[in-house]
Amino acid sequence: MRIQDEINNEYPPTHTFIIKDLVPTIILKERINLINRYFPGFFKGERFLDIGCSFGFFSLSNSSNFKKIIGIDINQKSIKICNLLKIKENINFFPVSFRNFIIDKQFDKIFLGNGPHHLFKEINGHEWIIKLAALSSNEVLIEGPINTECLDIKDFPKEFNNFMNQMDKYFKLIKMYPSVSYTPNRFLMLWKKKEIKLKPRNFKKYYKNDIYTTNDRVTLFIASSSPVSNGLTGFFGNGWLEEFSNSEIYEYNENEKELFKLHCDNEIYLAKLGYWDMDSATINFFKENNKLFDKSAIIPISIIDLKYILGYQKLLRQSYKTIPLIVQTKIETALFSKDPNKIMEAFIWAKKQV
């Protein structure tokens, strides 16, 4: 089938355009008219991320308006067509879900077309908004439902209705208008990233050696936003912010099970966003509160390999003496799979076993 026919016959018909000269048709034409009317100038900037890009119209048609453009979509067929259509080197398309999309750069413009409910469904929660905030340095344009009044998602979990409140934690709503009539009860929303200051990081008060933070702003933001984080992030290899034994092998002498459960909570959160904390031993109580200390040992699940797992195995067994072997084995098996869902499920199960 010709590429033009593939585009014309795709369902839902919200991404149809004429390949020659990139002319939007039918519903896409209506979407573009609304966006240009309500949000003029949005598609101009430095770096543009197109989430759920489909056949890449928004990326391709704005190739001259940005220095760098990245489009992602879980549909491999769509991404293959995107790569066949692109003619400029400043655009890259990747067949990957938002959860598994890993990059250490931020974007001043991000577009999410008809997607918030899909991202919610992928991880069964709104944690994806934290990753969106980590990737954003300025404006985000979102098209989609805001609650389960939208008929085709009426059976979604009631937690989805908290979408606007969760967005408000990290973004300020600038404008909001109804989307095209083809998708009733959906909206076009322009959000601007709020100035969010990370918590103070006064390391030298607790540790004499030089300590510094990772340069990866995205990972830093995600790590410090963990529900069990104290907002501190240090260099891999350091991290003890409470008194510990001078013996060569680090091990917990008290609160071991409570610490392990917090470690599991941290891993569950990270797995939802495509990351893993490979350093179980240097995650510990901060002296002045009951939160955990995050490190730059937080890495993408996609790059997990044998050397990381072996190191994690050693630290886990040395540090948590009373954790059953079956728990350790299940976690290790999940890590070898490099599947975020299996890793998350393993830690949910492990937490219940101690």
C-alpha positions as CSV (number, residue, x, y, z in Angstrom):
1,M,0.0,0.0,0.0
2,R,1.3,3.5,-0.8
3,I,2.2,5.8,2.1
4,Q,-0.5,8.2,1.2
5,D,-3.1,5.4,1.3
6,E,-1.7,4.3,4.7
7,I,-2.2,7.8,6.1
8,N,-5.7,8.2,4.5
9,N,-6.9,4.9,5.9
10,E,-5.6,5.2,9.5
11,Y,-8.0,5.1,12.4
12,P,-8.9,7.4,14.1
13,P,-8.8,9.8,11.2
14,T,-7.3,12.7,13.1
15,H,-3.8,12.7,11.4
16,T,-4.6,12.8,7.7
17,F,-2.7,15.0,5.4
18,I,-1.5,15.2,1.8
19,I,2.2,14.2,1.7
20,K,3.0,16.7,-1.0
21,D,3.4,20.1,0.7
22,L,2.2,18.6,4.0
23,V,-1.4,19.9,3.6
24,P,-3.7,18.8,6.5
25,T,-7.1,17.3,5.6
26,I,-10.5,16.7,7.2
27,I,-10.2,16.5,11.0
28,L,-6.5,17.3,11.1
29,K,-7.2,20.5,9.2
30,E,-9.8,21.4,11.8
31,R,-7.3,20.7,14.6
32,I,-4.7,22.9,13.0
33,N,-7.1,25.7,12.5
34,L,-8.1,25.7,16.2
35,I,-4.4,25.5,17.3
36,N,-3.4,28.4,15.0
37,R,-6.4,30.5,16.2
38,Y,-6.0,29.9,19.9
39,F,-2.2,29.3,20.3
40,P,-0.4,31.3,17.6
41,G,3.3,31.0,17.9
42,F,3.4,27.8,19.9
43,F,5.2,25.9,17.2
44,K,8.4,28.0,17.4
45,G,11.4,27.6,19.6
46,E,14.6,25.7,20.2
47,R,13.7,22.1,21.0
48,F,10.3,20.4,20.2
49,L,9.0,17.1,21.5
50,D,6.1,15.5,19.7
51,I,4.5,12.8,22.0
52,G,2.3,10.3,20.2
53,C,3.4,11.8,16.9
54,S,1.5,9.3,14.7
55,F,2.6,10.1,11.1
56,G,4.6,13.1,12.2
57,F,2.7,16.0,10.8
58,F,3.3,18.4,13.6
59,S,7.0,17.6,13.6
60,L,7.5,17.6,9.8
61,S,5.5,20.7,9.2
62,N,7.5,22.7,11.8
63,S,10.9,21.5,10.8
64,S,12.1,25.0,10.1
65,N,10.8,26.4,13.4
66,F,13.0,24.5,15.7
67,K,16.7,23.6,15.9
68,K,15.9,20.1,17.2
69,I,12.7,18.0,16.9
70,I,12.0,14.6,18.3
71,G,8.8,12.6,17.7
72,I,7.9,9.5,19.5
73,D,5.1,6.9,19.1
74,I,4.6,3.4,20.2
75,N,3.3,2.4,16.7
76,Q,6.3,1.2,14.8
77,K,4.5,1.4,11.4
78,S,3.8,5.0,12.0
79,I,7.4,5.8,12.9
80,K,8.6,3.9,9.8
81,I,6.5,6.2,7.7
82,C,7.7,9.3,9.6
83,N,11.3,8.4,8.8
84,L,10.5,7.9,5.2
85,L,8.9,11.3,5.0
86,K,11.5,13.4,6.9
87,I,13.9,15.4,4.7
88,K,15.7,17.4,7.4
89,E,18.5,16.3,9.7
90,N,17.1,18.2,12.7
91,I,14.2,15.7,13.1
92,N,14.4,12.3,14.7
93,F,11.6,9.8,15.2
94,F,11.7,6.9,17.6
95,P,9.3,3.9,18.1
96,V,9.1,4.1,21.8
97,S,6.4,4.7,24.5
98,F,6.6,7.9,26.6
99,R,7.4,5.7,29.6
100,N,10.5,4.2,28.0
101,F,11.6,7.4,26.3
102,I,14.9,8.4,27.9
103,I,16.8,11.6,27.2
104,D,18.9,14.0,29.3
105,K,17.8,17.2,27.5
106,Q,14.8,19.4,28.1
107,F,12.4,20.8,25.6
108,D,11.0,24.3,25.5
109,K,7.9,23.2,23.5
110,I,6.2,19.8,24.0
111,F,3.0,18.7,22.2
112,L,0.8,15.9,23.4
113,G,-2.0,15.3,21.0
114,N,-5.0,13.3,22.3
115,G,-2.7,11.5,24.7
116,P,-3.1,12.1,28.5
117,H,-5.5,9.2,28.9
118,H,-3.2,6.8,27.0
119,L,-0.2,7.8,29.2
120,F,-2.4,7.4,32.3
121,K,-3.5,3.9,31.2
122,E,0.1,2.8,30.4
123,I,1.2,3.2,34.0
124,N,-2.2,3.2,35.7
125,G,-1.6,6.6,37.3
126,H,-0.6,10.3,36.8
127,E,3.1,9.9,37.6
128,W,3.8,10.4,33.9
129,I,3.1,14.1,34.6
130,I,6.2,14.2,36.7
131,K,8.2,13.0,33.7
132,L,6.5,15.5,31.5
133,A,7.6,18.3,34.0
134,A,11.1,16.9,34.0
135,L,11.4,17.1,30.2
136,S,9.8,20.6,30.0
137,S,11.6,23.9,30.3
138,N,8.7,26.1,29.1
139,E,5.4,25.3,27.4
140,V,3.3,22.2,26.9
141,L,0.3,22.0,24.6
142,I,-2.0,19.1,25.6
143,E,-5.0,17.9,23.6
144,G,-7.4,15.4,25.2
145,P,-9.9,14.6,27.9
146,I,-9.6,16.0,31.4
147,N,-12.0,13.6,33.2
148,T,-14.2,10.6,32.6
149,E,-17.1,12.7,31.3
150,C,-15.4,12.0,28.0
151,L,-17.6,9.1,26.8
152,D,-14.9,6.8,25.3
153,I,-13.0,6.8,28.6
154,K,-16.0,6.7,31.0
155,D,-14.7,3.3,32.3
156,F,-11.3,4.7,33.2
157,P,-10.4,4.5,36.9
158,K,-11.8,7.5,38.9
159,E,-8.3,8.6,39.7
160,F,-8.1,10.0,36.1
161,N,-10.4,12.8,37.2
162,N,-7.5,14.2,39.2
163,F,-5.7,15.1,36.0
164,M,-6.0,18.9,36.2
165,N,-4.9,19.0,39.9
166,Q,-1.9,16.9,39.2
167,M,-0.9,19.1,36.2
168,D,-1.3,22.2,38.5
169,K,1.5,20.9,40.7
170,Y,4.1,21.5,38.0
171,F,2.4,23.7,35.4
172,K,0.3,26.9,35.2
173,L,-2.7,26.7,32.9
174,I,-2.5,29.6,30.4
175,K,-5.4,28.9,28.0
176,M,-8.0,26.2,27.5
177,Y,-10.5,25.7,24.7
178,P,-12.8,22.8,23.4
179,S,-11.1,20.6,20.8
180,V,-12.7,19.5,17.5
181,S,-16.3,18.2,17.4
182,Y,-15.0,14.8,16.3
183,T,-13.7,14.3,19.9
184,P,-16.4,15.8,22.2
185,N,-15.5,16.5,25.9
186,R,-11.8,17.0,25.0
187,F,-9.9,20.2,25.2
188,L,-6.8,22.0,24.0
189,M,-4.8,23.3,26.9
190,L,-1.6,25.4,27.0
191,W,0.4,25.0,30.1
192,K,3.6,26.8,31.3
193,K,6.1,25.1,33.5
194,K,6.3,26.5,37.0
195,E,9.5,27.5,38.6
196,I,10.2,24.6,40.8
197,K,13.2,24.8,43.1
198,L,14.7,21.5,44.3
199,K,15.2,21.1,48.0
200,P,18.5,22.5,49.6
201,R,21.4,20.2,49.1
202,N,23.9,21.0,51.9
203,F,26.0,17.9,51.6
204,K,29.2,19.0,53.3
205,K,27.4,19.4,56.6
206,Y,27.1,15.6,56.7
207,Y,29.9,14.3,54.5
208,K,33.5,15.5,54.3
209,N,34.4,14.3,50.9
210,D,33.5,16.2,47.7
211,I,29.9,15.5,46.6
212,Y,28.3,16.8,43.5
213,T,25.0,16.3,41.7
214,T,24.3,14.7,38.3
215,N,24.2,17.1,35.3
216,D,21.2,15.2,34.0
217,R,18.4,17.6,34.9
218,V,15.7,15.1,33.8
219,T,16.9,12.3,36.0
220,L,17.6,14.7,38.9
221,F,14.0,16.0,38.7
222,I,12.5,12.5,38.5
223,A,14.7,11.2,41.4
224,S,13.9,14.1,43.7
225,S,10.2,13.9,43.0
226,S,10.0,10.4,44.3
227,P,7.4,10.1,47.1
228,V,10.1,8.7,49.4
229,S,12.8,11.2,48.4
230,N,14.2,14.0,50.5
231,G,15.2,15.8,47.3
232,L,18.9,15.2,47.7
233,T,20.9,13.8,44.9
234,G,24.6,12.9,45.0
235,F,27.3,11.3,43.0
236,F,27.2,7.5,42.6
237,G,29.6,5.9,45.2
238,N,28.7,8.3,48.0
239,G,25.5,8.9,49.8
240,W,25.6,7.9,53.5
241,L,23.9,10.8,55.3
242,E,23.7,9.1,58.7
243,E,26.3,7.4,60.9
244,F,27.4,4.0,59.6
245,S,29.8,1.2,60.6
246,N,33.4,1.6,59.6
247,S,33.5,-2.0,58.5
248,E,34.3,-2.7,54.9
249,I,30.9,-4.2,54.2
250,Y,27.9,-1.8,54.7
251,E,24.9,-3.3,56.4
252,Y,21.9,-2.1,58.2
253,N,21.7,-2.9,61.9
254,E,18.3,-1.5,62.6
255,N,15.1,-0.5,60.7
256,E,16.2,-2.9,58.0
257,K,12.7,-4.0,56.9
258,E,11.3,-0.5,57.0
259,L,14.2,0.7,54.9
260,F,13.6,-2.1,52.4
261,K,10.0,-1.3,52.1
262,L,10.9,2.4,51.3
263,H,13.4,1.1,48.8
264,C,10.6,-0.9,47.1
265,D,8.4,2.2,47.0
266,N,11.2,4.2,45.4
267,E,11.7,1.4,42.8
268,I,8.0,1.1,42.1
269,Y,7.8,4.9,41.4
270,L,10.9,4.9,39.2
271,A,9.8,1.9,37.2
272,K,6.6,3.7,36.3
273,L,8.7,6.3,34.6
274,G,11.2,3.9,33.0
275,Y,14.0,4.2,35.6
276,W,15.7,2.0,38.2
277,D,17.8,2.7,41.3
278,M,20.7,0.3,40.9
279,D,22.3,1.2,44.3
280,S,20.2,-0.4,47.1
281,A,22.9,0.0,49.7
282,T,23.4,3.7,49.8
283,I,19.8,4.5,50.2
284,N,19.2,5.3,53.8
285,F,17.5,7.6,56.3
286,F,18.5,11.2,56.3
287,K,19.4,12.2,59.8
288,E,16.8,14.9,60.2
289,N,13.7,13.3,58.5
290,N,12.4,9.9,57.5
291,K,12.8,10.4,53.8
292,L,15.4,8.7,51.5
293,F,18.5,10.0,49.9
294,D,18.6,9.7,46.0
295,K,21.7,9.3,43.9
296,S,22.8,9.5,40.3
297,A,22.8,5.7,40.4
298,I,19.3,6.0,39.0
299,I,19.5,4.8,35.4
300,P,17.2,4.0,32.5
301,I,15.7,0.5,32.7
302,S,16.6,0.1,29.0
303,I,20.4,0.1,29.7
304,I,20.3,-2.5,32.5
305,D,22.9,-5.2,31.9
306,L,24.7,-7.9,33.8
307,K,27.3,-5.7,35.5
308,Y,24.6,-3.5,37.0
309,I,22.6,-6.5,38.2
310,L,25.6,-8.2,39.7
311,G,26.5,-5.0,41.7
312,Y,22.9,-4.6,42.8
313,Q,22.8,-8.3,43.9
314,K,25.9,-7.9,46.0
315,L,24.7,-4.7,47.7
316,L,21.2,-6.1,48.3
317,R,22.5,-9.3,50.0
318,Q,25.1,-7.5,52.1
319,S,22.8,-4.7,53.2
320,Y,19.5,-6.5,53.9
321,K,20.4,-9.6,55.8
322,T,16.9,-10.7,56.7
323,I,15.3,-10.4,53.2
324,P,14.3,-13.9,52.0
325,L,16.3,-15.4,49.2
326,I,13.1,-15.9,47.1
327,V,12.5,-12.1,47.2
328,Q,16.0,-11.4,46.0
329,T,15.6,-13.9,43.2
330,K,12.3,-12.6,42.0
331,I,13.7,-9.0,41.9
332,E,16.8,-10.2,40.0
333,T,14.6,-12.1,37.4
334,A,12.5,-9.1,36.8
335,L,15.6,-6.9,36.3
336,F,17.0,-9.3,33.7
337,S,13.7,-8.9,31.8
338,K,14.2,-5.1,31.4
339,D,10.5,-4.9,31.4
340,P,9.2,-1.9,33.6
341,N,5.9,-3.7,34.4
342,K,7.7,-6.8,35.6
343,I,10.1,-4.8,37.7
344,M,7.3,-2.8,39.2
345,E,5.3,-5.9,39.9
346,A,8.4,-7.6,41.5
347,F,8.9,-4.8,44.0
348,I,5.2,-4.5,44.8
349,W,5.3,-8.3,45.6
350,A,8.6,-8.0,47.5
351,K,7.3,-5.3,49.8
352,K,4.5,-7.6,51.0
353,Q,7.0,-10.4,51.8
354,V,9.0,-8.6,54.6
